[in-house]
Amino acid sequence: MPRKLTALDRIRIEGLVWALDQRLYDLPRGSRVAKRREVRANLLEAARDHGAGEALRRIGGSHTLAREYLGAELGDRPRHSWIAAAYFAAFVPLILSFGLNEVSSAYAQGLAAAHPAALGTYTWSGVSYLQSPLTFTIDQGDVTRSGGAWTPIVYVVWVVGTIACGRLWRLLNRPADLMADGANQTSN
């Protein structure tokens, strides 16, 4: 006798489907959508027959299921991750810019607090290896700043970090692998 699914059962099933979808981003969109629909349909049917808890236990975790899908479609060799590379490339500059801005603002506030009626120009070397020197101009308590650009080392670390985080060097072997796979398929 089929069981009636509760809202909680559907939420648990959708949670697993969503987690699986997040792990399948290396697949083409159409393939990912098809796998998501297939897993959802199978889980709903199994949940009606055996209960949602049992259906979710039998299917295992989203990590194992995603690894099997990726292995079946792309092979078991290690892969690159565009998503990891994009996260690193996007968030590191934001975090670094925020941090350097806060440090230079603290220095400016310190200058204004130490010399409230001061006039003049002060130079600070900035955070070593990360930014160029900053110039602070104080005019009757009003502090303006200039400078503080990233150094070339930051750009090098940013590019190398993006490549390392996304394991993008694995793309270099891919064309040779695809040509070898194509040659093997034509010879069979």
Buried (B, 14 or more C-beta within 10 A) or exposed (E): EEEEBEEEBBEBBEEBBEBBBEBBEBBEEEBBEEBBEEBBEBBBEBBBEEBBEEBBEEBEBBEEBBEEBBEEBEEEEEBBBEEBBEBBBEEBBEEBEEEBEEBBEEBBEEBBEEBEEBEEEBEBEBBEEBBEEBEBBBEEEEBEBEBBEBBEEBEEBBEEBBBBBBBBEBEEEEEEEEEEEEEEEEEE
